[in-house]
Each structure stands twice: as C-alpha cells, then as structure tokens.
C-alpha cells in the first residue's frame, strides 16, 4: 500500500501510512510534500524533454490536511528555456493546505569543478537502530526505518528510509526523497513533544544534485529562540555523500 492512491488526474486519497504525529486524524505533511514534488516532475516531463533538474523546493504549510482526498493544482510561474519557476498547490475542499514553489535548472557538464565542503556523516550501518514510533504516533512515522547517532537533544546524525512508495506509479528521485524530508523536525528534538509543541510552518530544500538510492541521511541541528520561534537545519545526504540542505522554521509553544 503506497502513501497515496490516485483517484483522478489531479486527486489523491491518503492511505493509513500518511497519518500524522501531532494529530493522527490529519496528514503528516511529509508525504504531501513528496506528492507535490512528483506533480512538478510529472508536469515537467509532460511539457518538455530536456529533464530540467529540481534545485529548490520551497513549501509553505498553510493549514492542516484531513485524512481525506486532496487535489493538486499546478502552474508555471516563470517559464524559460534553461530556468523555470513552478508552483503547485495541495488543497482539500477548495482550501489550500500546502504550496510548493520549485526552481528548475537546466543540466550542463560541471564535473570538472564538482565537490562540496559539507561534512560527511557515518554510514547507516555504523549507527544504532532507533524507533521514531517510541516518541511519535501516526502511520507516517511507523512507516519509517531509522538509524541515529545522537550527540545530545537537538543535535544528531541519522538515516531514514521507507518501504512505502509515494504512489503505485514511477516517481522521480527528488519526489522519492521529498516524501521523507519533513521527518527531520522530530528526529532530534530539544524538548519532549509532550512538554513543548514545535510544528514547522515551512520547509525549504536546496539540492545541488539529484539524490540517489533509497535512504536519506540527515545531519541536524535544532535551535530555539527566546520568543516563540525555532529552526531545524539539516544537511542532507545519500549513499554518495552530501546532497543539499533542508531548513524548517518552527512555532514554539510551551504546553
């Protein structure tokens, strides 16, 4: 069973694997983020044959989404031969819950100068298994397998993968990775979620190459400000090394 069943060309029904950690009657936002990335990849491939790469995913979470059928709408904001800006919206009952603005870039040979100063993390085999379901309820968290090396609350490196496909259809490398990205906000919390609520309002991923493989590695640092805001910052990895970064701003609320 995938995260979503396709109902029509633009409508999707979440399965039990999508239920959220803050409220199991609502969708965890990670699979919907993957769904919008998939919509961008599909639209790109339907319109053009040059395989523009997705370099940035910028999501704004406008509200919660119930465990019910959602609709996808997409438009090209800034068309171009080598650079495009595409916007995709996920809505329920006519109310938008998630918006993605994605920058797409053309591919050209830069192997001569390829490299990164982002530090690597240990491979998954060198980290102990951890069970995110011990902290978080919901079908999405239960669908994830993780290994983590925690330095202290708010600072950890970990690997996450899931055997649950986004849909019963082929998906591209960015959509497969994006369905996992949002788990970062709860994998190394500075506080117990029973004591402090810290849902994120957004997620922005910058990717300097396509992710490869099925596991996503995170090198995460969590910061909390003095007046109700926090930040989860992660360097993203795959089996070949660093891929980019993911940032999530939090609203921090003591219970």
GUTORVEX-855677 format. One line per field, with one value per residue (C-alpha): residue number from 0; x, y, z. Coordinates in Angstrom, 2 decimals. Example, Ala and Ser with C-alpha at 12.3 -4.5 7.8 and 13.67 -1.06 7.14 Angstrom:
# residues 2
drendren	[0:1]
px	[12.30:13.67]
py	[-4.50:-1.06]
pz	[7.80:7.14]
//
This chain:
# residues 255
drendren	[0:1:2:3:4:5:6:7:8:9:10:11:12:13:14:15:16:17:18:19:20:21:22:23:24:25:26:27:28:29:30:31:32:33:34:35:36:37:38:39:40:41:42:43:44:45:46:47:48:49:50:51:52:53:54:55:56:57:58:59:60:61:62:63:64:65:66:67:68:69:70:71:72:73:74:75:76:77:78:79:80:81:82:83:84:85:86:87:88:89:90:91:92:93:94:95:96:97:98:99:100:101:102:103:104:105:106:107:108:109:110:111:112:113:114:115:116:117:118:119:120:121:122:123:124:125:126:127:128:129:130:131:132:133:134:135:136:137:138:139:140:141:142:143:144:145:146:147:148:149:150:151:152:153:154:155:156:157:158:159:160:161:162:163:164:165:166:167:168:169:170:171:172:173:174:175:176:177:178:179:180:181:182:183:184:185:186:187:188:189:190:191:192:193:194:195:196:197:198:199:200:201:202:203:204:205:206:207:208:209:210:211:212:213:214:215:216:217:218:219:220:221:222:223:224:225:226:227:228:229:230:231:232:233:234:235:236:237:238:239:240:241:242:243:244:245:246:247:248:249:250:251:252:253:254]
px	[0.00:1.51:1.21:-1.45:-3.90:-4.57:-8.29:-8.05:-5.51:-5.40:-6.98:-5.32:-6.53:-4.12:-3.69:-3.12:0.62:0.05:-1.50:0.38:2.43:0.81:-2.70:-3.40:-6.66:-4.55:-2.00:1.66:2.98:5.97:4.11:2.10:5.41:6.56:3.26:3.70:7.31:6.01:3.43:6.24:8.31:5.34:4.35:7.94:8.21:4.84:5.81:9.44:12.10:15.26:14.93:15.40:16.64:14.79:17.24:14.97:11.75:10.14:7.00:4.62:2.25:-0.98:-3.05:-3.76:-5.00:-7.52:-7.17:-9.32:-8.99:-6.82:-6.42:-3.29:-3.17:-0.03:1.08:4.32:5.08:8.21:8.72:12.15:14.50:17.07:15.36:11.74:9.73:6.75:4.07:1.98:-0.84:-2.44:-5.97:-8.90:-12.46:-11.22:-8.96:-5.23:-3.15:0.29:2.01:5.29:7.39:10.14:13.09:14.16:17.54:18.97:21.66:25.15:28.55:30.24:32.13:35.43:34.51:32.18:32.70:31.34:32.67:29.71:30.97:30.04:28.19:28.84:27.06:23.82:25.47:27.63:24.64:22.33:18.73:16.17:12.39:10.76:7.40:8.56:8.17:5.66:2.32:0.87:1.17:3.90:6.33:5.51:6.42:9.96:13.04:15.82:19.35:20.63:23.76:22.54:25.10:22.54:18.92:18.81:21.96:22.14:23.02:20.66:19.49:15.84:14.20:10.75:9.50:6.24:6.08:4.61:2.16:1.63:3.43:7.02:8.34:11.50:14.46:13.50:9.91:11.13:13.46:10.98:8.45:10.90:12.43:9.92:10.72:13.77:11.73:11.03:14.11:16.31:14.04:15.47:12.35:9.75:6.73:4.61:6.18:6.65:4.84:7.10:5.36:7.11:5.46:7.56:10.32:12.92:15.28:18.23:19.69:22.92:22.44:19.71:19.54:20.44:19.38:16.51:17.96:18.25:20.86:20.43:22.95:20.59:20.90:17.87:17.81:15.16:14.82:13.59:10.24:8.44:10.44:12.79:14.81:15.61:18.62:19.76:22.45:21.00:22.99:22.62:24.92:27.26:27.62:26.08:23.18:22.00:20.20:16.73:15.52:12.27:11.05:9.09:6.40:7.42:4.63:5.10:2.23]
py	[0.00:3.37:6.70:7.87:6.25:8.18:8.95:11.00:13.02:15.63:13.96:11.64:9.71:9.27:5.78:4.86:5.47:9.24:9.88:12.49:12.69:15.76:14.51:11.11:12.43:14.74:14.04:14.14:16.81:14.76:12.55:15.51:17.31:14.33:14.34:17.97:17.30:14.39:16.70:19.09:16.25:14.88:18.28:18.99:15.68:16.21:19.68:19.25:16.61:18.23:16.95:20.20:19.39:20.50:22.67:24.16:23.07:25.78:24.66:26.81:24.94:26.95:24.63:21.07:18.45:15.80:12.14:12.67:13.17:16.13:17.95:19.17:22.30:23.40:26.42:27.60:30.96:31.77:29.70:29.58:27.65:26.95:28.07:27.70:28.53:26.23:26.47:23.52:23.67:20.89:21.58:19.91:21.02:24.12:25.20:25.27:23.45:23.23:25.31:24.45:26.82:24.94:26.29:24.07:24.45:23.02:20.36:21.04:19.42:20.78:17.63:19.47:21.67:19.31:18.96:20.03:21.34:19.85:17.27:13.61:11.55:7.91:5.27:3.83:0.52:2.32:3.83:2.04:1.41:3.77:3.68:7.08:5.49:5.39:9.20:9.92:8.27:8.04:5.96:8.01:7.68:3.97:3.59:4.93:2.91:4.90:4.63:7.52:8.74:11.44:13.76:15.41:16.58:18.93:17.54:14.23:12.44:9.75:7.80:7.28:5.14:3.78:0.76:2.61:4.07:7.52:6.13:2.94:4.57:5.57:8.61:10.64:10.90:14.25:13.22:9.98:11.95:14.76:12.31:11.86:15.34:16.66:13.91:15.99:18.26:15.44:13.22:15.05:17.35:19.60:19.02:16.32:16.99:16.37:19.46:21.75:21.87:22.89:22.24:23.68:26.24:25.60:23.52:24.67:22.22:23.30:20.41:20.66:17.19:14.56:12.14:8.52:5.36:4.87:6.09:9.76:10.87:13.91:15.93:18.01:20.92:22.37:25.93:27.64:31.40:33.33:34.46:31.56:30.58:27.72:26.35:22.82:22.88:19.70:18.81:16.09:13.05:9.95:6.95:9.08:11.96:15.39:16.43:19.77:21.28:21.36:24.16:24.28:27.22:26.27:27.91:27.00:26.74:25.59:23.34]
pz	[0.00:-1.03:0.79:-1.70:-4.09:-7.27:-7.64:-10.83:-12.79:-10.01:-6.93:-4.40:-1.37:1.58:3.00:6.64:6.16:5.92:9.35:11.35:14.53:16.08:15.23:13.69:12.17:9.99:7.29:8.19:5.85:4.60:2.08:0.70:0.13:-1.90:-3.78:-4.89:-5.92:-8.01:-9.63:-10.59:-12.06:-14.00:-15.37:-16.43:-18.29:-19.99:-21.25:-22.22:-22.92:-21.52:-17.91:-16.02:-12.53:-9.40:-7.47:-4.81:-3.12:-1.00:0.83:2.88:5.19:5.12:7.32:8.29:5.83:6.98:6.08:3.01:-0.75:-1.73:-5.04:-6.82:-8.96:-10.82:-12.82:-14.40:-12.80:-14.78:-17.94:-19.51:-21.75:-19.00:-15.77:-14.64:-11.52:-10.94:-8.26:-7.06:-4.51:-2.48:-1.29:0.44:-0.23:-2.03:0.87:0.18:2.80:1.19:-1.51:-3.26:-5.35:-7.16:-9.14:-12.04:-13.75:-16.95:-16.76:-18.05:-17.50:-14.35:-13.33:-13.59:-10.61:-8.71:-4.95:-1.57:1.74:3.62:6.10:5.54:8.14:9.10:7.02:8.35:9.25:11.83:13.64:16.09:15.14:16.62:16.68:16.00:16.90:20.51:20.51:17.74:16.84:13.35:10.22:8.57:11.46:11.70:8.00:8.54:9.48:11.12:12.47:14.57:16.30:18.71:20.22:22.52:22.22:19.25:17.57:15.71:12.51:11.24:8.23:7.29:4.64:3.93:2.01:1.31:-2.20:-2.76:-5.34:-7.34:-10.26:-11.09:-9.23:-9.74:-7.37:-5.87:-5.12:-3.51:-1.25:-0.57:0.88:3.80:4.29:6.82:9.33:10.31:12.58:15.03:14.87:17.39:19.43:22.11:24.21:24.64:22.39:25.48:27.07:24.07:20.72:17.82:14.49:11.45:9.20:6.14:4.60:2.09:0.43:-1.73:-3.76:-5.76:-7.27:-7.51:-4.56:-5.34:-3.53:-1.10:2.21:3.15:5.67:7.89:9.88:12.01:14.41:16.22:17.62:19.77:20.16:23.21:21.82:20.22:17.12:16.38:13.47:12.34:10.00:8.24:5.74:3.50:2.37:0.25:-0.21:-2.36:0.13:0.75:-1.50:-0.09:2.89:4.45:6.75:8.73:10.83:13.94:16.02:19.60:22.17:25.75:26.79]
//
